Amino acid sequence: MNSDVEQQPSSSHNPRQIIATVVCVIVLATLAWFWNEQVQEVIEMLELAYGDGS
């Protein structure tokens, strides 16, 4: 019953899995870059609003 699962070695990668992983990494990197830009803008606005704290 388990012969179908055991036929594929775990080291072989499905091309669809590779493509999905690459797309996922690209999307996460884009979101991280965009989020970083937004955080920098918020920090700049807070610095302008409250000064340097002195």
Backbone bond lengths (Angstrom), bond angles and torsions (degrees), N, CA, C in turn:
res aa  C-N    CA-C-N  psi(-1)  N-CA   C-N-CA  omega(-1)  CA-C   N-CA-C  phi
1 M - - - 1.449 - - 1.526 111.44 -
2 N 1.298 116.62 -34.67 1.453 120.01 -178.39 1.511 112.75 -89.31
3 S 1.336 118.37 6.13 1.462 120.51 -175.50 1.526 111.83 -64.82
4 D 1.333 117.60 -32.89 1.461 120.02 179.90 1.524 111.33 -65.28
5 V 1.301 117.01 -38.61 1.455 120.85 -178.51 1.519 110.14 -73.32
6 E 1.322 117.35 -36.19 1.454 120.68 -174.51 1.521 112.89 -82.18
7 Q 1.328 118.69 -8.16 1.462 120.30 -178.20 1.527 111.58 -69.20
8 Q 1.304 116.95 -34.09 1.463 119.96 -179.36 1.522 109.41 -91.75
9 P 1.340 117.19 120.04 1.462 118.39 175.89 1.523 110.37 -68.37
10 S 1.313 116.09 150.88 1.457 120.37 -176.02 1.530 111.46 -69.63
11 S 1.335 117.29 -18.45 1.461 119.72 -178.31 1.523 112.28 -78.03
12 S 1.335 118.23 -21.16 1.465 119.85 179.87 1.516 109.35 -78.45
13 H 1.326 115.66 135.86 1.461 120.58 -177.99 1.522 109.20 -108.27
14 N 1.293 115.12 134.35 1.449 121.24 175.97 1.535 108.50 -74.34
15 P 1.329 117.98 131.75 1.486 119.23 179.64 1.525 112.43 -55.49
16 R 1.312 117.97 -36.64 1.472 119.34 177.92 1.518 110.85 -64.65
17 Q 1.331 116.54 -36.65 1.467 120.01 179.36 1.524 110.08 -66.29
18 I 1.332 116.85 -39.71 1.466 120.67 178.77 1.526 110.12 -64.51
19 I 1.324 116.61 -45.27 1.469 120.39 -179.99 1.521 110.07 -63.25
20 A 1.323 117.17 -43.35 1.465 120.29 179.77 1.521 110.98 -63.04
21 T 1.325 116.87 -39.28 1.460 120.32 179.24 1.520 111.09 -65.83
22 V 1.326 116.97 -42.82 1.466 120.68 179.30 1.522 110.62 -63.42
23 V 1.321 116.81 -44.40 1.466 120.38 179.37 1.525 110.21 -62.70
24 C 1.324 116.53 -41.24 1.468 120.59 179.66 1.527 110.81 -62.62
25 V 1.319 116.67 -43.04 1.464 120.67 179.50 1.524 110.37 -63.90
26 I 1.330 116.87 -42.14 1.468 120.28 179.67 1.525 110.47 -62.97
27 V 1.335 116.51 -43.82 1.470 120.37 -179.87 1.524 110.45 -63.78
28 L 1.326 116.83 -44.66 1.466 119.62 179.98 1.523 111.24 -64.59
29 A 1.328 117.53 -39.31 1.464 120.22 178.66 1.521 110.68 -65.16
30 T 1.336 117.13 -40.26 1.461 120.65 178.40 1.524 110.85 -64.57
31 L 1.330 116.75 -42.83 1.467 119.84 178.51 1.526 111.21 -64.50
32 A 1.315 116.69 -40.25 1.463 120.19 179.47 1.523 110.55 -64.71
33 W 1.335 117.15 -41.10 1.469 120.57 178.57 1.519 110.34 -64.38
34 F 1.337 116.96 -45.79 1.456 121.09 -179.21 1.524 110.29 -63.28
35 W 1.342 117.37 -42.66 1.454 121.54 -179.71 1.524 110.15 -64.14
36 N 1.334 116.77 -39.11 1.462 121.33 178.71 1.523 110.47 -62.92
37 E 1.329 116.54 -42.42 1.467 120.22 177.94 1.527 110.50 -62.02
38 Q 1.328 117.99 -42.66 1.454 121.05 -179.15 1.532 111.10 -65.41
39 V 1.321 117.03 -40.63 1.462 120.54 179.54 1.523 110.23 -63.77
40 Q 1.329 117.09 -40.88 1.465 119.68 178.88 1.520 111.10 -63.05
41 E 1.332 117.08 -39.60 1.460 119.70 178.29 1.529 110.91 -64.96
42 V 1.320 117.28 -41.30 1.471 120.45 179.30 1.519 109.95 -63.99
43 I 1.325 117.52 -41.86 1.472 120.47 179.35 1.529 110.11 -63.19
44 E 1.333 116.77 -41.56 1.469 119.26 178.28 1.528 111.02 -63.37
45 M 1.331 117.05 -41.29 1.470 119.44 179.09 1.524 110.32 -64.85
46 L 1.318 117.64 -40.02 1.475 119.90 178.62 1.529 110.68 -65.13
47 E 1.322 116.79 -39.54 1.461 119.44 178.43 1.526 110.37 -64.34
48 L 1.319 117.41 -40.14 1.455 120.10 178.54 1.532 110.42 -67.63
49 A 1.324 116.79 -38.25 1.464 119.99 -176.64 1.522 112.03 -73.66
50 Y 1.327 117.86 -39.80 1.459 120.81 -173.48 1.521 113.54 -109.70
51 G 1.311 117.61 -0.97 1.462 120.00 -179.00 1.512 111.29 74.42
52 D 1.301 116.36 -163.48 1.466 120.61 -176.97 1.524 111.47 -91.47
53 G 1.314 118.83 6.55 1.444 122.10 176.15 1.516 114.47 91.65
54 S 1.302 117.75 -2.63 1.476 119.10 -179.38 1.515 110.62 -93.20
